[in-house]
Amino acid sequence: MSYLPKPKLHHPKLPTNAIGLTRRDYEGAISTLCAGCGHDSISAAIIQACFNLSLPPHRVAKLSGIGCSSKTPTYFLGAAHGFNSVHGRMPSVLTGAYLANRDLIYLGVSGDGDSASIGFGQFAHSIRRGVNMTYIVENNGVYGLTKGQFSATSDKGSVAKKGNVNTDQPIDLAAIAVQLGATFVARSFSGDKEQLVPLIEAALLHEGSAFIDVLSPCVAFNNHPGSTKSYDYVREHNDALNRLDVMLPRQEITASYAPGALTEVVQHDGTILRLRKLHDGHDPTDRASAMHYLMERKAAGEIVTGLIYVEPEAKPLHQNLGTVAAALNSLGDADLCPGVDALERINASLR
């Protein structure tokens, strides 16, 4: 069976968020993926992030392509809009939906085969155009639905379950996203919920192309000694850039203190934040620095996780195109077809 609904009955005293929904209200069908699949952990992180942000599920549009990863939108946000496209074509379908209706929150879920192989061009153009979306790649380094062949993100020298060795250079989707102009780029691990949940929250709140590459071990074909996408390997080689959290807008708290000094700031919930200002460190707003750090740690055999790059003043595609404020799907014929005179004025301005 490909669709197993969850029981609707739940405890009446479950915690609720700001709009009165429980975490159960953000769930979907029962997963039919392999027990222990990292993708299910990513689905759980998406559910938690949307619950924490109090997003109305009906305001979310979730889109996917083909593959194990593209099955996962069935398992979260059952009340959201959903569209399962063909292999590698999720980004263009999402772009079209976004251009038609800017008022929805767009969440694209893909895999390393879906985005780094057949859909590589689609991935690249959606990123460089600044589509306002959260693009999550569930990266396991194999084709799980077709019995574990290497994917385009498989590291050179990694060993398949049957013993053959990959001789091809891998595609680093996070590095490509930085290079193409994505305004929010992160990498995480499906087994690190503490890091992944706030990254998804931040991506959903970001105005622009937000990309998260999530290493997600395939328990059936790529979770063995020799794999660089296994649970053990990622845990042993995880180089976390930063500790992350997302604070929703509140009255501004300010602090002024010298480099190298320590200060204590009282937060909105009464807790005290102890801040030590460093003299130097990773700058997530420096694209060149982010690229250099990715390459440096890769050469050292380490996997960089955390917020790699963000452009705070990003401009999404609608702003770049200068479209009207109203959602395009809400415009009538008179707005969309202003007549021959208007067309003549446009043509005359281009001569």
Beta strands, then each sheet from edge to edge (+ up, - down):
strand 1: 60-64
strand 2: 81-84
strand 3: 105-111
strand 4: 133-139
strand 5: 142-143
strand 6: 149-150
strand 7: 184-189
strand 8: 209-215
strand 9: 238-240
strand 10: 262-266
strand 11: 272-276
strand 12: 303-310
sheet 1: 2+ 1+ 3+ 4+ 8+ 7+ 12- 9-
sheet 2: 5+ 6-
sheet 3: 10+ 11-
end
